[in-house]
Amino acid sequence: MYQVSEEVKGLEPKDTKEDRAEGNIVLVQTENVGDMKAAKDDVQLNLDNESEELKSKLGIMDSKLREVRDHELRLNFRSG
């Protein structure tokens, strides 16, 4: 029938409910909604932090590119 990985043998889900579909019994792991919300909030916070960090890095790169362009324009103006 089904083979169970050695890594998960002996592990039991904390909260389960039975789903009786078409006479088959399937164990479905349920999650605490509060835990899911906290995890979602953590992920959103990480995304927000990473987004701000990327915006900062883009701003720095934009500044450096403007410096290079200005320097290049000055060189071209002097040589022309």
matplotlib code that plots the C-alpha trace (Angstrom):
import matplotlib.pyplot as plt

x = [0.0, 1.9, 5.4, 6.3, 9.7, 12.0, 12.2, 8.5, 7.9, 6.8, 5.8, 2.1, 0.4, -0.8, -4.3, -6.0, -9.5, -10.9, -12.2, -14.6, -14.8, -16.3, -15.8, -12.1, -10.7, -8.1, -6.3, -6.1, -3.8, -5.4, -3.6, -4.3, -5.6, -3.9, -0.6, -1.2, -2.0, 1.2, 3.2, 1.6, 2.4, 6.0, 6.3, 4.8, 7.2, 10.1, 8.9, 8.4, 11.9, 13.5, 11.6, 12.9, 16.4, 16.1, 14.8, 17.7, 20.2, 18.5, 18.8, 22.5, 23.1, 21.1, 23.2, 26.4, 25.2, 24.4, 27.9, 29.4, 27.2, 28.0, 31.7, 31.4, 29.6, 32.4, 35.1, 33.2, 32.7, 36.4, 37.7, 35.2]
y = [0.0, 3.2, 3.3, 5.5, 7.2, 6.3, 10.0, 10.3, 6.9, 7.3, 10.9, 11.7, 15.0, 17.0, 17.8, 15.6, 15.1, 12.3, 13.1, 10.4, 10.8, 7.9, 5.5, 6.1, 7.5, 10.1, 11.8, 15.6, 17.7, 20.8, 24.0, 26.4, 29.5, 31.8, 30.1, 30.5, 34.2, 34.7, 32.9, 35.0, 38.2, 37.0, 36.4, 39.7, 41.5, 39.7, 40.7, 44.3, 44.4, 42.8, 45.2, 48.2, 46.8, 46.3, 49.9, 51.2, 49.2, 50.4, 54.0, 53.6, 52.0, 54.8, 57.4, 55.7, 55.5, 59.2, 59.9, 57.9, 59.6, 63.0, 62.2, 60.8, 63.9, 66.1, 64.1, 64.3, 68.0, 68.7, 66.5, 67.9]
z = [0.0, 1.2, 2.4, 5.3, 5.3, 8.2, 9.1, 10.0, 11.5, 15.1, 14.6, 15.3, 14.3, 17.3, 16.2, 13.7, 12.5, 10.3, 6.8, 5.8, 2.0, 0.0, 2.9, 3.2, 6.5, 5.9, 8.8, 8.2, 10.3, 11.6, 12.5, 15.2, 13.4, 15.8, 15.0, 11.3, 11.8, 13.8, 11.2, 8.4, 10.4, 10.8, 7.1, 6.2, 8.6, 7.0, 3.6, 4.7, 6.1, 3.0, 0.8, 2.7, 2.6, -1.2, -1.6, 0.3, -1.8, -5.0, -3.8, -3.1, -6.5, -8.2, -6.4, -7.5, -11.1, -11.1, -9.8, -12.7, -15.3, -14.0, -14.0, -17.5, -18.7, -17.2, -18.9, -22.2, -21.8, -21.1, -24.0, -26.5]

ax = plt.figure().add_subplot(projection="3d")
ax.plot(x, y, z, "-o")
ax.set_aspect("equal")
plt.show()
